Amino acid sequence: MKASLLLLCAPLLLACASTGTVVPDPEPAARLEVALLALPGSTRPADAQRLARTALAITQELRAQYRPLRPPQLGNLAFHLGLRDRALCCHWAEDLLRALSAQDLPGFRLHWGVAHHGSQLREHSVVVAVPAGEPFEHGLVLDAWRNAGELYWRRVDQDRYPWQLHPSDALRDRLACRASDRG
């Protein structure tokens, strides 16, 4: 009896074993891919698929590194108290943007988006994926901070934040998150 129970449970136990590689759940990856392909001017399915899978995998890796708190504002507090090395929205955006920018995705331009820039309490940073040749407003917000390490996405023109290009977006080589960036 015990041997048969062990044989039945073995696949479940093996599925929980870590291989050291984070593999995103295919359902969210498929949904994100569909959202990317639905953007005006999006014409490269292979890039949308790679972008979706990579964004979700990187977000999972960052979640493991950052150990985010809920609500994410508690992570901001932990950062400012010196209890966390990285927890602010700009950290999530910076690390996600750096990883995605290393991919070969000619069908998309990646930007650092910001809402309420300069506000001590309301500034918020994200990555915005825009189909090549399209304006920023046609992009998709990729926000790993908002749901404490679970990637959120929505079209720029449909999200509740008033997104714009971060002034540092033009300085891709020198991305730097300031401690004054709040959340």
N, CA and C atoms as an extended XYZ file, in Angstrom:
549
Properties=species:S:1:pos:R:3:atomname:S:1:resname:S:1:resid:I:1 pbc="F F F"
N         0.822       -1.198        0.000 N   MET     1
C         0.000        0.000        0.000 CA  MET     1
C         0.869        1.266        0.000 C   MET     1
N         1.881        1.293        0.884 N   LYS     2
C         2.750        2.470        0.958 CA  LYS     2
C         3.521        2.664       -0.350 C   LYS     2
N         3.940        1.563       -0.947 N   ALA     3
C         4.688        1.646       -2.201 CA  ALA     3
C         3.817        2.216       -3.318 C   ALA     3
N         2.536        1.786       -3.391 N   SER     4
C         1.667        2.342       -4.422 CA  SER     4
C         1.377        3.811       -4.188 C   SER     4
N         1.234        4.199       -2.920 N   LEU     5
C         1.010        5.620       -2.607 CA  LEU     5
C         2.231        6.440       -3.006 C   LEU     5
N         3.414        5.914       -2.741 N   LEU     6
C         4.644        6.605       -3.120 CA  LEU     6
C         4.738        6.745       -4.642 C   LEU     6
N         4.379        5.691       -5.362 N   LEU     7
C         4.406        5.768       -6.827 CA  LEU     7
C         3.419        6.799       -7.356 C   LEU     7
N         2.269        6.907       -6.708 N   LEU     8
C         1.281        7.907       -7.122 CA  LEU     8
C         1.755        9.322       -6.819 C   LEU     8
N         2.452        9.483       -5.715 N   CYS     9
C         2.890       10.821       -5.290 CA  CYS     9
C         4.218       11.237       -5.925 C   CYS     9
N         4.986       10.295       -6.448 N   ALA    10
C         6.308       10.608       -7.000 CA  ALA    10
C         6.280       11.724       -8.036 C   ALA    10
N         5.343       11.700       -9.019 N   PRO    11
C         5.332       12.801       -9.995 CA  PRO    11
C         5.099       14.164       -9.343 C   PRO    11
N         4.269       14.200       -8.317 N   LEU    12
C         4.023       15.471       -7.638 CA  LEU    12
C         5.261       15.940       -6.897 C   LEU    12
N         5.949       15.011       -6.225 N   LEU    13
C         7.163       15.378       -5.503 CA  LEU    13
C         8.253       15.831       -6.462 C   LEU    13
N         8.386       15.141       -7.577 N   LEU    14
C         9.396       15.532       -8.555 CA  LEU    14
C         9.065       16.874       -9.194 C   LEU    14
N         7.794       17.153       -9.373 N   ALA    15
C         7.386       18.432       -9.973 CA  ALA    15
C         7.768       19.587       -9.075 C   ALA    15
N         7.862       19.351       -7.786 N   CYS    16
C         8.207       20.412       -6.841 CA  CYS    16
C         9.708       20.601       -6.717 C   CYS    16
N        10.500       19.673       -7.232 N   ALA    17
C        11.943       19.774       -7.127 CA  ALA    17
C        12.434       20.930       -7.978 C   ALA    17
N        13.356       21.697       -7.439 N   SER    18
C        13.883       22.848       -8.154 CA  SER    18
C        15.000       22.421       -9.095 C   SER    18
N        14.953       22.893      -10.308 N   THR    19
C        16.008       22.611      -11.273 CA  THR    19
C        16.958       23.788      -11.387 C   THR    19
N        16.681       24.877      -10.683 N   GLY    20
C        17.509       26.063      -10.761 CA  GLY    20
C        17.078       27.002      -11.875 C   GLY    20
N        16.161       26.578      -12.719 N   THR    21
C        15.656       27.402      -13.807 CA  THR    21
C        14.200       27.730      -13.540 C   THR    21
N        13.862       28.991      -13.636 N   VAL    22
C        12.482       29.402      -13.433 CA  VAL    22
C        11.759       29.304      -14.766 C   VAL    22
N        10.686       28.534      -14.786 N   VAL    23
C         9.887       28.366      -16.004 CA  VAL    23
C         8.524       29.004      -15.755 C   VAL    23
N         8.155       29.998      -16.548 N   PRO    24
C         6.869       30.653      -16.312 CA  PRO    24
C         5.697       29.745      -16.625 C   PRO    24
N         4.612       29.957      -15.905 N   ASP    25
C         3.367       29.240      -16.157 CA  ASP    25
C         2.931       29.560      -17.587 C   ASP    25
N         2.620       28.550      -18.408 N   PRO    26
C         2.278       28.828      -19.814 CA  PRO    26
C         0.998       29.638      -19.985 C   PRO    26
N         0.067       29.563      -19.050 N   GLU    27
C        -1.182       30.305      -19.214 CA  GLU    27
C        -0.958       31.820      -19.166 C   GLU    27
N        -0.289       32.362      -18.127 N   PRO    28
C        -0.032       33.806      -18.156 CA  PRO    28
C         0.841       34.215      -19.340 C   PRO    28
N         1.795       33.368      -19.714 N   ALA    29
C         2.651       33.693      -20.862 CA  ALA    29
C         1.815       33.801      -22.131 C   ALA    29
N         0.874       32.901      -22.296 N   ALA    30
C        -0.001       32.946      -23.481 CA  ALA    30
C        -0.881       34.194      -23.442 C   ALA    30
N        -1.403       34.545      -22.270 N   ARG    31
C        -2.242       35.748      -22.153 CA  ARG    31
C        -1.434       37.018      -22.437 C   ARG    31
N        -0.202       37.072      -21.918 N   LEU    32
C         0.645       38.238      -22.170 CA  LEU    32
C         1.012       38.312      -23.650 C   LEU    32
N         1.303       37.195      -24.253 N   GLU    33
C         1.608       37.167      -25.688 CA  GLU    33
C         0.431       37.697      -26.507 C   GLU    33
N        -0.781       37.284      -26.170 N   VAL    34
C        -1.975       37.766      -26.869 CA  VAL    34
C        -2.109       39.281      -26.690 C   VAL    34
N        -1.862       39.778      -25.470 N   ALA    35
C        -1.957       41.222      -25.216 CA  ALA    35
C        -0.920       41.985      -26.040 C   ALA    35
N         0.285       41.444      -26.156 N   LEU    36
C         1.328       42.102      -26.949 CA  LEU    36
C         0.967       42.110      -28.436 C   LEU    36
N         0.421       41.012      -28.918 N   LEU    37
C         0.045       40.939      -30.336 CA  LEU    37
C        -1.175       41.797      -30.656 C   LEU    37
N        -1.975       42.122      -29.643 N   ALA    38
C        -3.169       42.951      -29.853 CA  ALA    38
C        -2.831       44.444      -29.922 C   ALA    38
N        -1.595       44.812      -29.601 N   LEU    39
C        -1.213       46.226      -29.652 CA  LEU    39
C        -1.204       46.713      -31.099 C   LEU    39
N        -1.600       47.966      -31.321 N   PRO    40
C        -1.540       48.512      -32.690 CA  PRO    40
C        -0.116       48.429      -33.240 C   PRO    40
N         0.014       47.898      -34.427 N   GLY    41
C         1.313       47.822      -35.081 CA  GLY    41
C         2.149       46.607      -34.705 C   GLY    41
N         1.662       45.740      -33.837 N   SER    42
C         2.407       44.552      -33.437 CA  SER    42
C         2.314       43.502      -34.537 C   SER    42
N         3.467       43.119      -35.107 N   THR    43
C         3.448       42.213      -36.259 CA  THR    43
C         4.416       41.046      -36.133 C   THR    43
N         5.078       40.896      -34.990 N   ARG    44
C         6.103       39.856      -34.864 CA  ARG    44
C         5.744       38.874      -33.762 C   ARG    44
N         4.995       37.815      -34.097 N   PRO    45
C         4.581       36.836      -33.081 CA  PRO    45
C         5.744       36.203      -32.321 C   PRO    45
N         6.851       35.924      -32.982 N   ALA    46
C         7.987       35.300      -32.291 CA  ALA    46
C         8.541       36.237      -31.222 C   ALA    46
N         8.604       37.533      -31.531 N   ASP    47
C         9.086       38.506      -30.533 CA  ASP    47
C         8.110       38.631      -29.371 C   ASP    47
N         6.818       38.628      -29.669 N   ALA    48
C         5.813       38.717      -28.607 CA  ALA    48
C         5.912       37.503      -27.689 C   ALA    48
N         6.098       36.346      -28.272 N   GLN    49
C         6.216       35.132      -27.465 CA  GLN    49
C         7.465       35.175      -26.588 C   GLN    49
N         8.595       35.554      -27.164 N   ARG    50
C         9.846       35.626      -26.398 CA  ARG    50
C         9.776       36.695      -25.320 C   ARG    50
N         9.193       37.834      -25.652 N   LEU    51
C         9.042       38.911      -24.681 CA  LEU    51
C         8.152       38.468      -23.520 C   LEU    51
N         7.038       37.825      -23.817 N   ALA    52
C         6.117       37.376      -22.765 CA  ALA    52
C         6.791       36.368      -21.842 C   ALA    52
N         7.401       35.370      -22.422 N   ARG    53
C         8.039       34.329      -21.605 CA  ARG    53
C         9.183       34.893      -20.771 C   ARG    53
N         9.988       35.739      -21.383 N   THR    54
C        11.134       36.301      -20.670 CA  THR    54
C        10.675       37.231      -19.548 C   THR    54
N         9.697       38.080      -19.826 N   ALA    55
C         9.209       39.008      -18.794 CA  ALA    55
C         8.678       38.254      -17.579 C   ALA    55
N         7.931       37.192      -17.824 N   LEU    56
C         7.386       36.414      -16.709 CA  LEU    56
C         8.484       35.656      -15.968 C   LEU    56
N         9.439       35.094      -16.681 N   ALA    57
C        10.534       34.367      -16.029 CA  ALA    57
C        11.397       35.312      -15.190 C   ALA    57
N        11.723       36.469      -15.747 N   ILE    58
C        12.542       37.440      -15.011 CA  ILE    58
C        11.797       37.932      -13.781 C   ILE    58
N        10.500       38.191      -13.917 N   THR    59
C         9.711       38.631      -12.766 CA  THR    59
C         9.740       37.578      -11.660 C   THR    59
N         9.642       36.309      -12.025 N   GLN    60
C         9.721       35.245      -11.016 CA  GLN    60
C        11.089       35.219      -10.350 C   GLN    60
N        12.144       35.397      -11.123 N   GLU    61
C        13.487       35.430      -10.553 CA  GLU    61
C        13.647       36.628       -9.605 C   GLU    61
N        13.136       37.779      -10.027 N   LEU    62
C        13.226       38.961       -9.163 CA  LEU    62
C        12.411       38.778       -7.889 C   LEU    62
N        11.266       38.139       -7.999 N   ARG    63
C        10.436       37.880       -6.817 CA  ARG    63
C        11.220       37.022       -5.812 C   ARG    63
N        11.933       36.025       -6.300 N   ALA    64
C        12.735       35.178       -5.420 CA  ALA    64
C        13.870       35.973       -4.770 C   ALA    64
N        14.473       36.894       -5.525 N   GLN    65
C        15.559       37.724       -4.982 CA  GLN    65
C        15.045       38.776       -4.007 C   GLN    65
N        13.969       39.468       -4.383 N   TYR    66
C        13.490       40.612       -3.610 CA  TYR    66
C        12.673       40.223       -2.375 C   TYR    66
N        12.033       39.037       -2.423 N   ARG    67
C        11.131       38.606       -1.348 CA  ARG    67
C        10.145       39.743       -1.017 C   ARG    67
N         9.303       40.111       -1.983 N   PRO    68
C         8.437       41.289       -1.808 CA  PRO    68
C         7.403       41.103       -0.694 C   PRO    68
N         7.017       42.226       -0.134 N   LEU    69
C         5.989       42.263        0.898 CA  LEU    69
C         4.694       42.746        0.274 C   LEU    69
N         3.578       42.412        0.903 N   ARG    70
C         2.259       42.896        0.465 CA  ARG    70
C         1.672       43.756        1.554 C   ARG    70
N         1.107       44.866        1.233 N   PRO    71
C         1.146       45.523       -0.071 CA  PRO    71
C         2.568       45.994       -0.381 C   PRO    71
N         2.870       46.253       -1.644 N   PRO    72
C         4.246       46.588       -2.014 CA  PRO    72
C         4.766       47.855       -1.333 C   PRO    72
N         3.881       48.693       -0.850 N   GLN    73
C         4.329       49.884       -0.120 CA  GLN    73
C         5.110       49.495        1.138 C   GLN    73
N         4.799       48.311        1.704 N   LEU    74
C         5.579       47.825        2.854 CA  LEU    74
C         7.006       47.520        2.429 C   LEU    74
N         7.180       47.046        1.202 N   GLY    75
C         8.523       46.830        0.681 CA  GLY    75
C         9.287       48.136        0.568 C   GLY    75
N         8.586       49.183        0.156 N   ASN    76
C         9.226       50.501        0.090 CA  ASN    76
C         9.712       50.920        1.473 C   ASN    76
N         8.847       50.722        2.477 N   LEU    77
C         9.206       51.073        3.845 CA  LEU    77
C        10.410       50.239        4.300 C   LEU    77
N        10.393       48.945        4.019 N   ALA    78
C        11.504       48.073        4.398 CA  ALA    78
C        12.800       48.534        3.729 C   ALA    78
N        12.713       48.987        2.478 N   PHE    79
C        13.897       49.502        1.785 CA  PHE    79
C        14.424       50.746        2.497 C   PHE    79
N        13.541       51.676        2.807 N   HIS    80
C        13.973       52.930        3.423 CA  HIS    80
C        14.464       52.742        4.857 C   HIS    80
N        14.054       51.659        5.501 N   LEU    81
C        14.558       51.339        6.836 CA  LEU    81
C        15.841       50.512        6.779 C   LEU    81
N        16.284       50.197        5.557 N   GLY    82
C        17.507       49.425        5.387 CA  GLY    82
C        17.322       47.926        5.545 C   GLY    82
N        16.071       47.449        5.524 N   LEU    83
C        15.788       46.025        5.695 CA  LEU    83
C        15.773       45.263        4.376 C   LEU    83
N        15.727       45.978        3.265 N   ARG    84
C        15.735       45.367        1.932 CA  ARG    84
C        16.713       46.167        1.065 C   ARG    84
N        17.457       45.442        0.218 N   ASP    85
C        18.381       46.104       -0.703 CA  ASP    85
C        17.660       46.673       -1.919 C   ASP    85
N        16.636       45.950       -2.379 N   ARG    86
C        15.889       46.378       -3.562 CA  ARG    86
C        14.428       46.031       -3.321 C   ARG    86
N        13.568       47.024       -3.474 N   ALA    87
C        12.132       46.796       -3.265 CA  ALA    87
C        11.272       47.839       -3.954 C   ALA    87
N        11.877       48.946       -4.351 N   LEU    88
C        11.108       50.039       -4.949 CA  LEU    88
C        10.691       49.682       -6.375 C   LEU    88
N         9.656       50.337       -6.851 N   CYS    89
C         9.186       50.075       -8.214 CA  CYS    89
C        10.274       50.340       -9.238 C   CYS    89
N        11.122       51.329       -8.975 N   CYS    90
C        12.191       51.624       -9.932 CA  CYS    90
C        13.218       50.504       -9.977 C   CYS    90
N        13.406       49.786       -8.867 N   HIS    91
C        14.304       48.626       -8.884 CA  HIS    91
C        13.733       47.531       -9.779 C   HIS    91
N        12.435       47.239       -9.591 N   TRP    92
C        11.772       46.228      -10.425 CA  TRP    92
C        11.856       46.636      -11.897 C   TRP    92
N        11.541       47.899      -12.188 N   ALA    93
C        11.554       48.372      -13.575 CA  ALA    93
C        12.959       48.319      -14.161 C   ALA    93
N        13.937       48.770      -13.396 N   GLU    94
C        15.319       48.786      -13.871 CA  GLU    94
C        15.809       47.373      -14.194 C   GLU    94
N        15.596       46.431      -13.285 N   ASP    95
C        16.092       45.075      -13.488 CA  ASP    95
C        15.342       44.362      -14.617 C   ASP    95
N        14.036       44.570      -14.697 N   LEU    96
C        13.257       43.962      -15.769 CA  LEU    96
C        13.652       44.573      -17.114 C   LEU    96
N        13.805       45.880      -17.173 N   LEU    97
C        14.189       46.547      -18.417 CA  LEU    97
C        15.572       46.097      -18.878 C   LEU    97
N        16.491       45.977      -17.954 N   ARG    98
C        17.850       45.547      -18.309 CA  ARG    98
C        17.817       44.127      -18.901 C   ARG    98
N        17.076       43.225      -18.260 N   ALA    99
C        17.010       41.837      -18.739 CA  ALA    99
C        16.301       41.747      -20.094 C   ALA    99
N        15.209       42.475      -20.243 N   LEU   100
C        14.479       42.431      -21.515 CA  LEU   100
C        15.266       43.092      -22.644 C   LEU   100
N        16.003       44.145      -22.319 N   SER   101
C        16.794       44.842      -23.337 CA  SER   101
C        17.924       43.971      -23.871 C   SER   101
N        18.323       42.974      -23.106 N   ALA   102
C        19.387       42.064      -23.545 CA  ALA   102
C        18.871       41.049      -24.571 C   ALA   102
N        17.561       40.965      -24.740 N   GLN   103
C        16.953       40.043      -25.701 CA  GLN   103
C        16.955       40.678      -27.096 C   GLN   103
N        16.944       39.836      -28.098 N   ASP   104
C        16.850       40.312      -29.477 CA  ASP   104
C        15.365       40.372      -29.840 C   ASP   104
N        14.773       41.560      -29.707 N   LEU   105
C        13.338       41.746      -29.947 CA  LEU   105
C        13.113       42.914      -30.906 C   LEU   105
N        13.456       42.761      -32.182 N   PRO   106
C        13.324       43.891      -33.105 CA  PRO   106
C        11.881       44.352      -33.309 C   PRO   106
N        10.908       43.541      -32.954 N   GLY   107
C         9.508       43.932      -33.126 CA  GLY   107
C         8.994       44.858      -32.029 C   GLY   107
N         9.812       45.080      -30.982 N   PHE   108
C         9.378       45.927      -29.864 CA  PHE   108
C        10.491       46.861      -29.433 C   PHE   108
N        10.087       48.040      -28.974 N   ARG   109
C        10.984       48.966      -28.282 CA  ARG   109
C        10.584       48.927      -26.818 C   ARG   109
N        11.571       48.904      -25.947 N   LEU   110
C        11.313       48.834      -24.507 CA  LEU   110
C        11.690       50.161      -23.870 C   LEU   110
N        10.799       50.651      -23.006 N   HIS   111
C        11.007       51.957      -22.378 CA  HIS   111
C        10.808       51.875      -20.879 C   HIS   111
N        11.438       52.823      -20.196 N   TRP   112
C        11.194       53.038      -18.776 CA  TRP   112
C        10.054       54.051      -18.712 C   TRP   112
N         8.899       53.597      -18.234 N   GLY   113
C         7.743       54.478      -18.093 CA  GLY   113
C         7.640       54.971      -16.660 C   GLY   113
N         7.108       56.159      -16.508 N   VAL   114
C         6.947       56.734      -15.170 CA  VAL   114
C         5.634       57.505      -15.105 C   VAL   114
N         5.004       57.439      -13.950 N   ALA   115
C         3.807       58.235      -13.678 CA  ALA   115
C         4.115       59.119      -12.479 C   ALA   115
N         3.592       60.314      -12.506 N   HIS   116
C         3.766       61.279      -11.413 CA  HIS   116
C         5.250       61.524      -11.114 C   HIS   116
N         6.052       61.693      -12.179 N   HIS   117
C         7.489       61.888      -12.014 CA  HIS   117
C         7.778       63.077      -11.091 C   HIS   117
N         8.665       62.856      -10.138 N   GLY   118
C         9.070       63.907       -9.211 CA  GLY   118
C         8.250       63.959       -7.934 C   GLY   118
N         7.135       63.267       -7.877 N   SER   119
C         6.319       63.256       -6.664 CA  SER   119
C         6.958       62.322       -5.637 C   SER   119
N         7.179       62.802       -4.450 N   GLN   120
C         7.815       62.004       -3.407 CA  GLN   120
C         6.996       60.784       -3.003 C   GLN   120
N         5.680       60.866       -3.086 N   LEU   121
C         4.829       59.776       -2.621 CA  LEU   121
C         4.124       59.005       -3.732 C   LEU   121
N         4.045       59.575       -4.921 N   ARG   122
C         3.226       58.938       -5.966 CA  ARG   122
C         4.010       58.452       -7.176 C   ARG   122
N         5.284       58.813       -7.309 N   GLU   123
C         6.034       58.403       -8.498 CA  GLU   123
C         6.041       56.879       -8.613 C   GLU   123
N         5.833       56.395       -9.828 N   HIS   124
C         5.778       54.956      -10.070 CA  HIS   124
C         6.453       54.642      -11.399 C   HIS   124
N         7.313       53.618      -11.408 N   SER   125
C         8.077       53.239      -12.599 CA  SER   125
C         7.702       51.845      -13.074 C   SER   125
N         7.734       51.658      -14.394 N   VAL   126
C         7.418       50.375      -15.036 CA  VAL   126
C         8.241       50.248      -16.312 C   VAL   126
N         8.150       49.091      -16.929 N   VAL   127
C         8.660       48.887      -18.285 CA  VAL   127
C         7.459       49.005      -19.215 C   VAL   127
N         7.654       49.657      -20.355 N   VAL   128
C         6.599       49.748      -21.367 CA  VAL   128
C         7.147       49.143      -22.661 C   VAL   128
N         6.463       48.124      -23.145 N   ALA   129
C         6.820       47.471      -24.407 CA  ALA   129
C         5.955       48.068      -25.512 C   ALA   129
N         6.607       48.642      -26.520 N   VAL   130
C         5.905       49.327      -27.615 CA  VAL   130
C         6.276       48.663      -28.935 C   VAL   130
N         5.287       48.304      -29.745 N   PRO   131
C         5.636       47.752      -31.066 CA  PRO   131
C         6.512       48.743      -31.843 C   PRO   131
N         7.527       48.228      -32.516 N   ALA   132
C         8.460       49.069      -33.261 CA  ALA   132
C         7.699       49.996      -34.206 C   ALA   132
N         8.076       51.269      -34.185 N   GLY   133
C         7.465       52.255      -35.060 CA  GLY   133
C         6.187       52.869      -34.527 C   GLY   133
N         5.706       52.423      -33.384 N   GLU   134
C         4.463       52.951      -32.803 CA  GLU   134
C         4.777       53.946      -31.691 C   GLU   134
N         3.839       54.838      -31.378 N   PRO   135
C         4.064       55.783      -30.288 CA  PRO   135
C         3.970       55.099      -28.919 C   PRO   135
N         4.561       55.717      -27.931 N   PHE   136
C         4.588       55.221      -26.548 CA  PHE   136
C         3.188       54.846      -26.057 C   PHE   136
N         2.200       55.645      -26.417 N   GLU   137
C         0.824       55.436      -25.957 CA  GLU   137
C         0.234       54.116      -26.443 C   GLU   137
N         0.826       53.510      -27.466 N   HIS   138
C         0.354       52.227      -27.985 CA  HIS   138
C         1.036       51.040      -27.299 C   HIS   138
N         1.795       51.330      -26.238 N   GLY   139
C         2.552       50.288      -25.570 CA  GLY   139
C         1.772       49.549      -24.497 C   GLY   139
N         2.443       48.549      -23.937 N   LEU   140
C         1.882       47.730      -22.871 CA  LEU   140
C         2.732       47.921      -21.624 C   LEU   140
N         2.088       48.300      -20.524 N   VAL   141
C         2.750       48.458      -19.232 CA  VAL   141
C         3.092       47.067      -18.706 C   VAL   141
N         4.331       46.878      -18.270 N   LEU   142
C         4.768       45.658      -17.596 CA  LEU   142
C         5.217       46.078      -16.200 C   LEU   142
N         4.411       45.753      -15.204 N   ASP   143
C         4.616       46.251      -13.838 CA  ASP   143
C         4.780       45.071      -12.884 C   ASP   143
N         5.994       44.841      -12.423 N   ALA   144
C         6.266       43.739      -11.501 CA  ALA   144
C         6.091       44.158      -10.042 C   ALA   144
N         6.083       45.429       -9.745 N   TRP   145
C         5.979       45.934       -8.379 CA  TRP   145
C         4.540       45.929       -7.864 C   TRP   145
N         3.611       46.341       -8.700 N   ARG   146
C         2.230       46.603       -8.282 CA  ARG   146
C         1.588       45.440       -7.527 C   ARG   146
N         1.805       44.226       -7.976 N   ASN   147
C         1.222       43.047       -7.332 CA  ASN   147
C         2.279       42.224       -6.600 C   ASN   147
N         3.273       42.915       -6.066 N   ALA   148
C         4.313       42.291       -5.235 CA  ALA   148
C         4.960       41.084       -5.910 C   ALA   148
N         5.444       41.296       -7.122 N   GLY   149
C         6.192       40.255       -7.800 CA  GLY   149
C         5.398       39.392       -8.759 C   GLY   149
N         4.127       39.678       -8.944 N   GLU   150
C         3.329       39.009       -9.969 CA  GLU   150
C         3.135       40.021      -11.093 C   GLU   150
N         3.602       39.685      -12.274 N   LEU   151
C         3.606       40.650      -13.375 CA  LEU   151
C         2.191       41.082      -13.748 C   LEU   151
N         2.004       42.380      -13.759 N   TYR   152
C         0.747       43.024      -14.165 CA  TYR   152
C         1.012       43.631      -15.533 C   TYR   152
N         0.039       43.553      -16.431 N   TRP   153
C         0.169       44.245      -17.712 CA  TRP   153
C        -1.171       44.826      -18.124 C   TRP   153
N        -1.064       45.943      -18.823 N   ARG   154
C        -2.243       46.624      -19.357 CA  ARG   154
C        -1.746       47.660      -20.355 C   ARG   154
N        -2.586       47.974      -21.335 N   ARG   155
C        -2.200       49.004      -22.305 CA  ARG   155
C        -2.002       50.344      -21.602 C   ARG   155
N        -1.021       51.083      -22.071 N   VAL   156
C        -0.708       52.392      -21.492 CA  VAL   156
C        -1.955       53.269      -21.437 C   VAL   156
N        -2.720       53.292      -22.526 N   ASP   157
C        -3.882       54.181      -22.594 CA  ASP   157
C        -5.095       53.648      -21.830 C   ASP   157
N        -4.994       52.480      -21.214 N   GLN   158
C        -6.111       51.926      -20.448 CA  GLN   158
C        -5.792       51.768      -18.963 C   GLN   158
N        -4.567       52.053      -18.574 N   ASP   159
C        -4.176       51.896      -17.174 CA  ASP   159
C        -4.589       53.126      -16.375 C   ASP   159
N        -4.641       52.961      -15.068 N   ARG   160
C        -5.088       54.071      -14.213 CA  ARG   160
C        -4.012       55.127      -13.985 C   ARG   160
N        -2.767       54.804      -14.306 N   TYR   161
C        -1.675       55.761      -14.127 CA  TYR   161
C        -1.470       56.591      -15.392 C   TYR   161
N        -1.070       57.852      -15.239 N   PRO   162
C        -0.774       58.694      -16.416 CA  PRO   162
C         0.683       58.494      -16.858 C   PRO   162
N         0.931       57.472      -17.648 N   TRP   163
C         2.297       57.095      -18.015 CA  TRP   163
C         2.917       58.050      -19.017 C   TRP   163
N         4.220       58.224      -18.869 N   GLN   164
C         5.035       58.972      -19.823 CA  GLN   164
C         6.432       58.367      -19.797 C   GLN   164
N         7.267       58.757      -20.759 N   LEU   165
C         8.646       58.283      -20.758 CA  LEU   165
C         9.385       58.862      -19.556 C   LEU   165
N        10.141       58.042      -18.871 N   HIS   166
C        10.986       58.518      -17.773 CA  HIS   166
C        12.100       59.357      -18.399 C   HIS   166
N        12.465       60.471      -17.784 N   PRO   167
C        13.543       61.289      -18.362 CA  PRO   167
C        14.844       60.511      -18.571 C   PRO   167
N        15.103       59.484      -17.786 N   SER   168
C        16.315       58.683      -17.939 CA  SER   168
C        16.202       57.651      -19.048 C   SER   168
N        15.043       57.523      -19.672 N   ASP   169
C        14.854       56.492      -20.694 CA  ASP   169
C        15.869       56.626      -21.820 C   ASP   169
N        16.259       57.834      -22.134 N   ALA   170
C        17.227       58.048      -23.209 CA  ALA   170
C        18.631       57.611      -22.790 C   ALA   170
N        18.841       57.419      -21.518 N   LEU   171
C        20.160       57.042      -21.007 CA  LEU   171
C        20.210       55.548      -20.707 C   LEU   171
N        19.845       54.728      -21.657 N   ARG   172
C        19.745       53.284      -21.456 CA  ARG   172
C        20.979       52.670      -20.811 C   ARG   172
N        22.154       53.157      -21.171 N   ASP   173
C        23.378       52.546      -20.664 CA  ASP   173
C        23.611       52.851      -19.195 C   ASP   173
N        22.986       53.906      -18.715 N   ARG   174
C        23.262       54.338      -17.348 CA  ARG   174
C        22.004       54.341      -16.508 C   ARG   174
N        21.198       53.303      -16.601 N   LEU   175
C        20.001       53.215      -15.778 CA  LEU   175
C        20.422       53.307      -14.317 C   LEU   175
N        19.763       54.170      -13.592 N   ALA   176
C        20.105       54.320      -12.177 CA  ALA   176
C        18.848       54.636      -11.403 C   ALA   176
N        18.609       53.871      -10.389 N   CYS   177
C        17.449       54.097       -9.530 CA  CYS   177
C        17.920       54.916       -8.342 C   CYS   177
N        17.286       56.016       -8.138 N   ARG   178
C        17.640       56.869       -7.008 CA  ARG   178
C        16.804       56.472       -5.801 C   ARG   178
N        17.350       56.592       -4.635 N   ALA   179
C        16.608       56.290       -3.421 CA  ALA   179
C        15.411       57.227       -3.282 C   ALA   179
N        15.439       58.362       -3.982 N   SER   180
C        14.301       59.292       -3.895 CA  SER   180
C        13.114       58.811       -4.711 C   SER   180
N        13.324       57.836       -5.632 N   ASP   181
C        12.192       57.262       -6.381 CA  ASP   181
C        11.405       56.422       -5.385 C   ASP   181
N        10.164       56.727       -5.215 N   ARG   182
C         9.413       56.147       -4.105 CA  ARG   182
C         8.698       54.852       -4.393 C   ARG   182
N         8.052       54.689       -5.442 N   GLY   183
C         7.267       53.459       -5.521 CA  GLY   183
C         6.738       53.245       -6.829 C   GLY   183
